[in-house]
Amino acid sequence: MTSQAAIDTSAPAEAGSYADHARAWLTQNLTDRLRTDRAHEPAATLDELIAFEAALHEAGLAGITWPKAYAGHGLTLHEHLEANREIGLAPMPNAVNSIGKELAGPILLAVGNESQKARFLPAILKMQHIWCQGFSEPGAGSDLAALRTKAERTADGWRINGQKIWTSGASKSQRCLLLARTGAPQERHKGLVLFAVPMNAPGIDVREIVSIDGQRSFCEVFFNDVIVDEADMLGAPDEGWAAASRVLSIERATNRMYRAWRFQSELDHLITACRSDRRAFAILQTYARELAQIRVKTEMIKGLVETLVETLLAGEQIGPRGSFPKLYWSEAHQSFARIAWEIVSRFPADANGPLLDLRKRVEGIYLSSRAETIYAGTTEIQLDIIAKRILNLKKTA
Ligand SMILES: Cc1cc2nc3c(=O)[nH]c(=O)nc-3n(C[C@H](O)[C@H](O)[C@H](O)COP(=O)(O)OP(=O)(O)OC[C@H]3O[C@@H](n4cnc5c(N)ncnc54)[C@H](O)[C@@H]3O)c2cc1C
């Protein structure tokens, strides 16, 4: 593993060659231990992943559009898209702090006050604060407005009681973007409030859940009389729903903008590795038409993402159109994962190194893809959003 000190952290002198800069930096700094196409290497540790992500920011490849005043790079979504194409094409590990950088950061920029922006934004980019997202509850997933976690005003700030579930990365987070309610559950969208809760506050109990791929990313988080400072409330007490909707629109549309390019590189990896063995290539050939369809779909997802970027650059809101890439990518990627898994499952017993690396990677992709049509809003919910808010159809069957 390259140590942090050995990682080149120079940002490009000026914007305009972002793709070249990103490609060169990634080629130089993405070590074998970090590469997801070198599955035989021992996995990188959390500390190594954190060091890599901090270096990515220093090199100008994270916080690209955030203001320089908050440790961002002050550029536009054009550069963000250019960098993300290269990030997608590189076999990079999933970000440890994507919730900090892609959900909490944008929401802080939108509704946070000056003190909150100064306190939280640089800490996110420098990887001093990893964030988790405390929205879902046992009785409130698709129907988020049913959430019951209670926030009551006290002399010291706010007292929080309740339970969250499926909180990705909670056990390694320093802050939680928490959605709670000030009134009764029947009030639904009214009286919801967002907080930046410190995860070391007394009364927070985090329990990891082991997922199908053996990861311990998911957690249940219990809040028992947790006191949160007034200074950690984001926006106004009744603005939580509007802010949460904005978070979800960001999550569906621009979060992990690299996905279509990563998808293409996974397909390319499948084909390249299979070419290394005549028998594997013969198996691959029997899926040629399905893989051709997958390739077209990657281009369509790129187009959807690029169109949304142009929309945002023109100063327009994305609104429900954020559902387009989320729906299409998750469905297409799940089909690809199923086909790829079928192919690698048929590899001969004496498969060579590149095929074994591929099989390990595909196994991870296949298992994690099962969740892609669930998180950030399920497929059914995306279809309902499009039917109701874009086609103006009141109710789907
Ligand atoms: C990998 C992963 C990571 C996650 N990370 C986080 C996180 O960090 N923070 C967080 O807060 N949450 C997280 N979640 C939770 C996620 O947001 C919820 O799982 C999701 O919103 C669905 O809610 P649910 O699980 O309660 O399912 P439910 O809402 O109970 O849905 C069950 C099924 O019913 C369908 N359904 C529900 N309502 C309708 C309807 N009105 N019309 C038609 N069909 C419907 C759904 O589509 C689904 O198929 C994560 C989930 C996963 C899988």
PDBQT file of the ligand as one rigid body, heavy atoms in Angstrom, charges set to zero:
ROOT
HETATM    1  C1  LIG A 401     -27.999  -0.880   0.879  1.00  0.00    +0.000 C 
HETATM    2  C2  LIG A 401     -28.963   0.033   1.604  1.00  0.00    +0.000 A 
HETATM    3  C3  LIG A 401     -28.474   1.150   2.241  1.00  0.00    +0.000 A 
HETATM    4  C4  LIG A 401     -29.347   1.984   2.927  1.00  0.00    +0.000 A 
HETATM    5  N1  LIG A 401     -28.817   3.049   3.592  1.00  0.00    +0.000 NA
HETATM    6  C5  LIG A 401     -29.644   3.861   4.291  1.00  0.00    +0.000 A 
HETATM    7  C6  LIG A 401     -29.098   4.933   5.057  1.00  0.00    +0.000 A 
HETATM    8  O1  LIG A 401     -27.884   5.130   5.109  1.00  0.00    +0.000 OA
HETATM    9  N2  LIG A 401     -29.948   5.715   5.741  1.00  0.00    +0.000 N 
HETATM   10  C7  LIG A 401     -31.298   5.530   5.720  1.00  0.00    +0.000 A 
HETATM   11  O2  LIG A 401     -32.011   6.314   6.338  1.00  0.00    +0.000 OA
HETATM   12  N3  LIG A 401     -31.847   4.499   5.025  1.00  0.00    +0.000 NA
HETATM   13  C8  LIG A 401     -31.049   3.654   4.320  1.00  0.00    +0.000 A 
HETATM   14  N4  LIG A 401     -31.575   2.589   3.627  1.00  0.00    +0.000 N 
HETATM   15  C9  LIG A 401     -32.999   2.319   3.738  1.00  0.00    +0.000 C 
HETATM   16  C10 LIG A 401     -33.787   2.578   2.467  1.00  0.00    +0.000 C 
HETATM   17  O3  LIG A 401     -33.960   3.946   2.250  1.00  0.00    +0.000 OA
HETATM   18  C11 LIG A 401     -35.123   1.835   2.628  1.00  0.00    +0.000 C 
HETATM   19  O4  LIG A 401     -34.837   0.447   2.693  1.00  0.00    +0.000 OA
HETATM   20  C12 LIG A 401     -36.052   2.106   1.477  1.00  0.00    +0.000 C 
HETATM   21  O5  LIG A 401     -36.516   3.430   1.504  1.00  0.00    +0.000 OA
HETATM   22  C13 LIG A 401     -37.259   1.148   1.501  1.00  0.00    +0.000 C 
HETATM   23  O6  LIG A 401     -37.880   1.178   2.752  1.00  0.00    +0.000 OA
HETATM   24  P1  LIG A 401     -38.197  -0.168   3.552  1.00  0.00    +0.000 P 
HETATM   25  O7  LIG A 401     -36.969  -0.985   3.590  1.00  0.00    +0.000 OA
HETATM   26  O8  LIG A 401     -38.839   0.226   4.823  1.00  0.00    +0.000 OA
HETATM   27  O9  LIG A 401     -39.240  -0.956   2.633  1.00  0.00    +0.000 OA
HETATM   28  P2  LIG A 401     -40.791  -0.675   2.496  1.00  0.00    +0.000 P 
HETATM   29  O10 LIG A 401     -41.021   0.783   2.360  1.00  0.00    +0.000 OA
HETATM   30  O11 LIG A 401     -41.505  -1.378   3.585  1.00  0.00    +0.000 OA
HETATM   31  O12 LIG A 401     -41.114  -1.365   1.111  1.00  0.00    +0.000 OA
HETATM   32  C14 LIG A 401     -41.281  -2.786   0.980  1.00  0.00    +0.000 C 
HETATM   33  C15 LIG A 401     -41.745  -3.060  -0.441  1.00  0.00    +0.000 C 
HETATM   34  O13 LIG A 401     -43.032  -2.445  -0.660  1.00  0.00    +0.000 OA
HETATM   35  C16 LIG A 401     -42.986  -1.573  -1.783  1.00  0.00    +0.000 C 
HETATM   36  N5  LIG A 401     -43.790  -0.377  -1.514  1.00  0.00    +0.000 N 
HETATM   37  C17 LIG A 401     -43.785   0.383  -0.405  1.00  0.00    +0.000 A 
HETATM   38  N6  LIG A 401     -44.641   1.416  -0.538  1.00  0.00    +0.000 NA
HETATM   39  C18 LIG A 401     -45.193   1.294  -1.770  1.00  0.00    +0.000 A 
HETATM   40  C19 LIG A 401     -46.141   2.086  -2.490  1.00  0.00    +0.000 A 
HETATM   41  N7  LIG A 401     -46.692   3.175  -1.969  1.00  0.00    +0.000 N 
HETATM   42  N8  LIG A 401     -46.470   1.669  -3.737  1.00  0.00    +0.000 NA
HETATM   43  C20 LIG A 401     -45.935   0.545  -4.284  1.00  0.00    +0.000 A 
HETATM   44  N9  LIG A 401     -45.013  -0.228  -3.633  1.00  0.00    +0.000 NA
HETATM   45  C21 LIG A 401     -44.659   0.138  -2.401  1.00  0.00    +0.000 A 
HETATM   46  C22 LIG A 401     -41.533  -1.168  -1.912  1.00  0.00    +0.000 C 
HETATM   47  O14 LIG A 401     -41.232  -0.771  -3.240  1.00  0.00    +0.000 OA
HETATM   48  C23 LIG A 401     -40.809  -2.469  -1.514  1.00  0.00    +0.000 C 
HETATM   49  O15 LIG A 401     -40.758  -3.337  -2.607  1.00  0.00    +0.000 OA
HETATM   50  C24 LIG A 401     -30.741   1.722   2.942  1.00  0.00    +0.000 A 
HETATM   51  C25 LIG A 401     -31.238   0.596   2.294  1.00  0.00    +0.000 A 
HETATM   52  C26 LIG A 401     -30.366  -0.268   1.647  1.00  0.00    +0.000 A 
HETATM   53  C27 LIG A 401     -30.929  -1.484   0.985  1.00  0.00    +0.000 C 
ENDROOT
TORSDOF 0
